[in-house]
Amino acid sequence: MNLWQRSLKRLQAMPRVVTELLALTCTERSRSREVERSRSGGYADAEHRTYRFRLNSLKSFVSLFLVGTVLSVALAACSGGTGSNSTTEPPNATPVAATKDNVELTLVSFAVTKAAHEAIIPKFVEQWKKDHNQTVTFKQSYGGSGSQTRAVIDGLEADVVHLALAGDTSKIEKAGLIQSGWEKKVPNNGIVSKSVAALVTRPGNPKNIKTWEDLSKDGIKLITADPKTSGVARWNFLALWNSVIKTGGDDAKATEFVTKVYKNVPLLTKDAREATDAFFKQGQGDALINYENEIILAEQKGQKLTAIIPDVNISIDNPIAVVDKNVDKHGTREVAEGFVKYLYTPEAQQEFAKLGFRPTDDTLTLSKEIADKFPKVKTLGTVADFGAWDGIDKKFFADGAIFDQIQAKKK
């Protein structure tokens, strides 16, 4: 049913009201005539004037009612058009957030971004309030990137997801929650934070661990997270594999090397934060593979660490995306997109850098402060060297793939 038909149907439903009003008008007119015939003196004149006032008021109301009804139909039809409006609301949208004084966003992210977001969010809230006179509050959830991805797919209604790798974001897209082409809607193909892999050792480096190759030696205990649940751990795995490929090795040599390394892993934690706690708080292991930003954050909190950024490394790229289905359901698209856009500003990127993430803003990477903070990596691999994430997952992390084969050899 188009808008004209709906409007006419509403108009057709009005005759009963109009008939009643007209009947009342006729009654008032008859009564006025009776008063006029029987008036005698001031009291009758006053009563007649009263009836005439009522009659005229009622006639005016009926006229305005009918005019208003016709105008409503006409305006509704004009605004309906043929569906070619430049802005449209999705079918399931409840676009109330733009008019509310307060709006709530749900941010779902991977564990190691917590400190950065807790620094950035208040700045965004202040800026949004200034620009839009609207107060934004955040619900935040942090955990292993793989676990967070499954939670969103299973019903955790995130408005924005900041995950450890684009492959996890793609899984949410395939579940129908994020529109295709999400990475083209923002700068840097959706990458909002970056890091590289770091090796952390015990104070003084008693096991003399300096390179990736040292992790495969007998007697070394390595702490890392589980690639099945942690996006950070997948990057760790790729960093190990990349160290062989970038130095002239093939897949066979890479498999042999990585197998030796994982034989030296006494436990696989759920996420990178748990791996950090196992190493530092529980004293497990001789070495830890983690994000460079986690090392910088720990040092900022007063911990004295022995850490190495290997010369052969991999660029750990973390994407951000709006969860289209959820923001349309919540009516939070404008605020969610505003938050994502804000994360690319120099102000937000500076906060990422303060907390150890390598900025994606080229103007910041060229500054002396950033150059001094982040050592240059001589041979930096990227995920593009391995192909798309679908192929990476299938080759390395799917059930029965290389990682599972490596784990089976440990038993």
N, C-alpha and C positions, 0 to 999 in steps of 0.2 A: 504494500500500500504506500503510495507516494505521499509527499507532504500536503499537496492540494487535497487529496482524498481524505487524509486524516483531518485536515482543517474543516472540510465540508461536513464530515461525519460529526465533528463536535458541534458545528452550527445546526445540523439536523436535530441534535439532541436538545436544542434550546427552546423549541416552540412551546413546550408546556410552561416554562418559566415566563415566556413572553405573553402567552395567553392569560395566565393568572394576573400578570401586571395590567394587561389591557382590561380584563374584567374588573379589576379593582378600580381602574380609571373610570370605567362606565358607572360603577356604583357610586363613586365620589361625585360624578357629574349629575346623576339623578338626585342624589341627596342635596346637592347644591341648588338644583332647581326647586326642590321641595321647600328648602329654606327660603329661597327668594319669594316663592308664592305666599309663604306664611309669615314673612318677616313683619314685625310690627314694633317699631321703636329701636332704640340703640342696641338692646341686647341682640335682637335678630340681625341687625346690620353687622354687629361684631362677629356673630356666629357665621354669617355669610362670608365675611372677609376671611375668616379662618378656613372655611371650606375651600374658598377660591385659592388661598395660599397653598393648601394641601394639594389641590388639584393641579395647580401650575407646577408645583415641585415634583409631583408624581409624573406629570407629562414630560418634564425636563429629564427626569431620571430614565424614563423609558426611552426617550430619544437618544440620550447619551449611551444607554446600554446597547441599543441596536447599532449605533454608529461605531462604538468600540468593538462590537462583535465583528462587524464587517472589516474594520481596519485590522483586527487581529488575524483574520483569515488571509487578508491580502499580504500583510507583512510576513506572515509565516510562509506563504507560498513564494514570495520574492526571495526570502533568505534561503529557501530550500534549494532552488536551482535544480541542476541536473547532476549534482555530486561532483562538480569540478572546482570546488573551493580550494584555495591554496593551502589551507591548513585543515586537517581533519583529525578527529579523535579515534583511536583504535576502538574496536567494538567492545572490549572488556575494560576500557579505561574508566577510572573514576577520578577525573581531573579536579580534585578538590584542594590539592596541596598548594596550588598557586594562589589561592585566596585565603588560606588559613594563616593565622598568626604564627602557628608552630607546625613544623613538619619533621618527621623522623625518617632517617635513612638507616638502612642496615648494610654495613660493610663487612664482607667476608674476605679474609686475607690469610696469607700463610704466616707461619709463626714469627719469623724474624723481622717482619715489618712493623711489629707492634709499637716499638719505641718511636719510629719515624712517624707513624700515623698519629700517635698521641701528641706529638709536637706540632704536626701540620693541621690537624682538625680544628683546634681552637682558632687558628688564624683564618681558616676558611669560614668558620661560623661567624667570626667578627666581620669579615669582608662581606659575606652574604647579607648579614643584618643591615650593614651600612647601605648596600646597594639595593636591597629588595624589602627592607623593613620586615623581615621574616626570620624567626628564630629556628635554627636547625639543630636537632639533637641526633646523636648517633648511637645505634646499637652495633657493637663490634664483636666479631668472632675471629679467633686466631687458632691455627693448628696446621698440621701437615697439609701441603697443597693437595695431595691426592685425596686425603680424607675430607678436606673442605669441598673439593669438587663433587665428591659423591654425596655429601650432605646437601648441597644446593640442588643437585639433580633429584634427590630424594625428598625435597620439600622445604629446605631451609630457604626462606624467601629473601634472598639477598637482593639489594638494589644495585650494588656495585661489588664486583669481585676483582681482587688484586692477588693474582696467583703466581706461583714460582715459575711457571713455564706456559707458553702459548698452547701446548698440547692439552693442558687441563682446561683452558678456556674453550678450546675447540670441542671438548667433550660436552660442555654445557650447551654450546651451540647446537651440536648434533641432537641433544635432548629436546631441542625446540624452545629453549629459554632465551637464547641470544640470537639476534638476527645475523645472517651471513654478512660478511664484509665489515664486521665490527672493528677490525684492526685498521681499516682505512678511514674511520671516522675521527681519529685522533692522530697526533704526530707520532713519528718513529714506529709506524706499524703497530701501535698499541703498547709499545714498551715504555714504561714509566720509571722503572728503576733498574739499575745494573750493578753487578758485582763480578768478582772473580773468585776462584777457589784459593783457599789458604791452608797451609799445613801448620798446625800448632803442636809444639812439643813440650815436654816437661822443662822446668827452669834449667838453663844451662845446656839443654839438648844432650842429655847423657847418652842417648842412643845414636847421636850424630846423624840425625835424619835431615837431609838437605834437598833431596829430589824425590819425585814420584817413585823412581826405581827403588829407593831405599825402603819403601813401604812393603816391598815383596820379600824382604830378607827374613830369615829365620829369627825367631826371638822377638819380633816386633808385634806389638798389639795395637791395632788401629780401631778408633771409635768413629763410626759414621751411622747415618740413619738408613732406614729401609727404603729402597727405591719403589717398593710397592705402595708405600703410604706417603712418602715425602718427595716433593718436587726438588728440594735441595739435594736430596740423596741421588736423584737421577742426574743432576748436574755433576755431583761428585763422581758418579760412575763414568759419565761422558768425559770428565776431565782426565780420569785414569786412562780411558781408551784413547782419547785424543793425544795423550803424551807419547804413545807408541806410534800412532799414525803420522803425527807431525814430525817425527824423527826418522821416518823412512820405513817403519814397520807395516805389516799387512794385518788383515783381520785375524789370521792364525796366531801371529805373535801377540797381538793385542789380547786375544782370548786367553792365551797362556799366562800373560802378565797379570791380567785382572783376576784370573782364578787364583793365582798365588797371593795377591793382595787380600782378597776376601777370605782366604783361609786364615789370615791373621786378624780377622774381625771377630772378637769374642761375643758380641751382641749387636743386633741392629735395632736402634731405637725407632720410635714412631715418627718423630720429626727432628728437625735440626736443633730446636731448643732443648729437647730431651738429650740429644747427643752431647750438647755443650754441658748440660748439668751432670751427665754421667762422667764426663772427663774432668771437669773442674770441681764439682761438689762431692762426687763419689770417688774421685781419684782413680778411675778406671782407664787403662790404656797408656801407651807411650806417645801416641800421636792422635790428632783429631783433624779430620777434613771438615772445613766449614766455610761459610761465606767470609770474605774479607771484612764485610761490614760488621759481622758479629765480633770479630777480633777487635776492631776499632771501638765498638761499643763497650766491650769488656774493659779495654784499657781506659776508656773515659770514666768508667766506674771505679777505677783505682787498681784494677788487676794488672800485675806485671807479667807479660806474656812473652814467650819465645815463639815467634811466628815467621814463616817463610812464605813469600809469594813466588811460586815457581815461575821460571822464565818461560816455560811452555805451559800455557793456561787456556782457559775457555771463558768466553764472555757469557756470563749468567744473566739472561735477559728476562725481566719480569713484566708481564702485560697487565693492563687494567681494562676493564670493560663494564659497560652498563648492562644489567640483565633486563632486557627489553620487556619480557612478559611480566616480570614482577613490578617494574616501575609503572607500567601501564595499568596494572591492577591496583597499585597503591596510589596512583596519581602523583608520583614523585619524579617523573622524567626530567623536568626542568632543573630541579635541584641536583639530581644525580649527575646529569650531564655537566652542570656547573661545577660540581665537585671534581669530576674527572678532568675537566679543563683546567681547573685550578692547580691540580697536581703537576701540570707541565710548566707552570709559571716559574720564573727565576726564584721567587720567594720560597715556593714549595721545594723546588729542586735544591735550593741551598740547605733546606732542612734535611732532605735526604742525604746530602753530602756531609753535613755535620755529624750524622749518625752512621757514616761509613759506606753509604751507597755511592757508586760512581754516577755522577749526574749525566742525564741524557741531553742537557742543554749545552750546545757547543760553546756558547759564550762563557760558561762556567768552567768547562774543561780546559780552556786556554788560560785561565787565571793562574797566577803563581801559587796562590793558596791551595788550589786543587792539585796542581802539579806536584807540590811538595808533599801533599797528604797521601797521594796514591802513586806508588811506584809504577813506572812504565813496564809493561809486559812485552818481551821481545817477540814471542810467537803466540799470537792470540787466535785460537780457533773460535768458530761460531757454530750455532746450530745448523746453519745453512750448509756447512761442510758435511753434515750427516743426512741432508735432505729434510723433508717435512717431518713434523712430529708424528704423524700417523705411521710413517715408515720406521721412525726411531722406536716407537712403542712396540710395533710388531716385531722388530728385529731383536730388541733388547729386553723389554719389560712385560710383554704379554705372557700369559700362562704358557709355560713350556719353552719360552724363548731363552736367549743366552744367559740372562741373570738367573733364571730358575735352574738352568743346566749347571751353572757354577755352584749354586747353593746345594744342588743334589750331590755334587762331588765332595762336599764337606762332610756328608753323613756317612 
